[in-house]
Amino acid sequence: MNKKKLTPEQSEKLLKVLHQRFEKNTSRHKGLDWNKIQSKLEKNPEKLWSLNEMEETEGEPDVVGYDKKTDEYIFFDCSPESPKRRSLCYDYPAWEARKANKPESNAIDTASDMGIEILTEEEYRQLQELGKFDLKTSSWIKTPAHIRELGGAIFCDRRYNTVFTYHNGADSYYAARGFRGALKV
């Protein structure tokens, strides 16, 4: 069986969870129709698999928008705190450069393995307009090349009712820092 495909039972269970979350959080996706979203998901089993990966790591994926130009629905990790994919340095070069105490993996490759993208700073700020996220944790975000080339990476969190963007060495990792993903279907 294809590793990146859910069984019919898994698909049904995930669709039910996503539908319940959709109904519970209508302010995140005003004007969107669940039946159209479900139809798209059913036609894209690899995307459903990626959403399941987000769900399995407690990301609580939910629809946060619709791109009319590409006819795609946009899902973000909407868990209150950074999902349970933490203690990861930023990317493979940072992981490889660590001489001691290497983390299990890195955020960029983990996201890629899941079939998702790490949120950009703009997307992270859009998410924060939908609620209050990362009040105790932080999340790596897509780092501009000019920062990464100098060994750094950036992350965000919300403190004092304000979204902050910070920097750190790309090889750093913390138990309270993960990453949030985006998926277009």
ZIDA-V414332 format. One record per backbone hydrogen bond with DSSP energy under -1.0 kcal/mol. CO is the residue of the C=O (numbers start at 1). NH is the residue of the N-H. E is the energy in kcal/mol with one decimal. If there is no record, write none. Layout:
# ZIDA-V414332
CO:NH:E
CO:NH:E
This chain:
# ZIDA-V414332
2:5:-1.1
7:11:-2.7
8:12:-2.4
9:13:-2.3
10:14:-2.7
11:15:-2.8
12:16:-1.9
13:17:-2.0
14:18:-3.0
15:19:-2.4
16:20:-2.4
17:21:-2.4
18:22:-2.4
19:23:-2.5
20:24:-2.1
21:25:-1.7
25:28:-1.9
26:29:-1.2
29:32:-1.8
33:37:-1.7
34:38:-3.2
35:39:-2.0
36:40:-1.9
37:41:-2.5
38:42:-2.6
39:43:-1.2
41:44:-1.2
44:47:-1.0
44:48:-1.8
45:49:-2.1
46:50:-1.7
47:51:-2.4
48:52:-2.0
49:53:-2.0
50:54:-2.1
51:55:-2.5
52:56:-3.1
53:57:-1.3
54:59:-2.9
55:58:-1.9
57:84:-2.2
59:78:-1.2
59:79:-1.5
60:78:-1.1
62:76:-2.1
65:74:-2.8
67:71:-1.4
67:72:-1.6
72:67:-3.4
73:185:-2.8
74:64:-3.4
74:65:-1.0
75:183:-2.3
76:62:-2.0
80:134:-2.9
83:85:-2.4
89:107:-2.8
90:108:-2.3
91:95:-2.3
92:96:-3.5
93:97:-1.8
105:89:-1.3
106:110:-2.0
107:111:-2.6
108:112:-2.3
109:113:-2.7
110:114:-1.5
111:116:-2.5
112:115:-1.1
117:182:-2.6
119:142:-2.7
120:124:-2.6
121:125:-2.3
122:126:-2.0
123:127:-2.6
124:128:-2.0
127:130:-1.9
134:158:-2.2
138:178:-2.2
139:156:-2.4
144:147:-1.0
144:148:-2.3
145:149:-2.9
147:152:-2.0
148:151:-2.1
151:170:-2.5
153:168:-2.0
154:141:-2.3
155:166:-3.1
156:139:-2.5
157:164:-2.6
159:162:-2.0
162:159:-2.4
164:157:-1.6
166:155:-1.5
168:153:-2.1
169:172:-2.0
170:90:-2.9
174:87:-1.6
174:177:-1.6
176:138:-2.3
177:87:-1.2
178:140:-3.3
180:119:-2.3
181:77:-1.6
182:117:-2.3
183:75:-3.0
